[in-house]
């Protein structure tokens, strides 16, 4: 038995030295250039987010842990600054009149600049039923066609989305448009009147095009369409 112990110790050390699948994926997919442009997410806003999470999902806290979904949106603005100025003030939204204010983790400008507004460790109000487990990406534009037809914006979106999904182990099928939110297996909502609430941005047909382009960029290990 004593002779076996050095071999077991050596084997354990060798296994510990092997990179994890997540680390390998992160190394294989380069992080795009991201410009930090944080909106104020004060202690008050965090308390409001925690209260929202309890009210809508039965979750105690404002942290976004282990996201399973990425939701693509467009801003209904023509500039990044207009979108930023919508999300920055912590005011009740004009549609549901709740706090905290709506927000997205990232906004992509028409020239392909990627801005990060909120840490991916914090929930953002961007998609009813999915805020508890979804990263939100907004694209400056007025329509799906604006996003898909702008090569610089679309290319930046695909780079960011691929990096995020590989970082968090999110499948291509769980990269969805806001208009697809009700069909997500992760959708859940405790408030009955909101269980069928969604928006029309990034519809299924357009997201099918987006997902094909995303898969064609390669999987998390470098092989097209994998993982």
Helices and strands as residue ranges (DSSP letters): H 2-17, H 21-28, E 35-36, H 43-57, E 69-74, H 80-88, E 106-108, E 114-116, E 134-139, H 144-149, H 151-168, G 172-174, E 175-177, G 178-183, G 192-194, H 204-216
